[in-house]
């Protein structure tokens, strides 16, 4: 299967028009997937800088592009009723022509919770809530009329070995995390495979979507050789420099051509 390239256009420190033009530029360059995120404040730079909400950003992303798959890395399960979030994704999937990925995670950024009045609790609390809500999401998606237009795969973000990877094995078609070495990635995939065995799931039915906090492009060959389906890159406002994305797309084309030869 050809390796894909995804880019998270972080909705921070920029005007909306600049963000929209960046989505379109990324698609024109050849990005396979374009992601937003789900926070209420910037995660880097000026802590009170410009920022936009995730659901509306995803809707605009879907309406502003034509080919690339779209989603979020990732929506926070704590911020919305899970069945409403399922309906949101089904609706945006129709808006996009069937290109939406349903990215979701347990949540971690305490400032979002505190400022908007959500109960932060503990990491185990948030993971238990995610475990409770994933079946509700899947059940609601199966009831909606009309149903999603595309496949609407569920992507779970995170790397917790005991719970998060178990939830990936039980519920997800895609898994996203960050690693700093191929060895780290292989260790996590081995644990995920163990959870899949317990769940009666073929681990090859889960696509691995990986980024690195250090050097994604430098790890690209090794991660692709190890079975990663998609490599993700990140850009932030105000400038949204797509230089690394351009290099990544050129690498993808070379790698896929060599693999197909």
Secondary structure, DSSP 8 states (H G I E B T S, - for coil): ---EEEEEEE-BSS-HHHHHHHHHHHHHHT-SEEEE---SS-SSSSTTS-B--HHHHHHHHHHH-SSSEEEES-EEGGGS-HHHHHHHHHHHHHHHTS-B-EEEE----HHHHHHHT-----HHHHHHHHHHHHHHHHHHHHH-SS--SS---EEEE---TTTHHHHHHHH-SEEEEE-SSHHHHHHHHHHHHHHHHHHT--GGGSEEEEE-SS-HHHHHHHHHHTT-SEEEEEEETTT---HHHHHHHHHHHHHHHHHH-
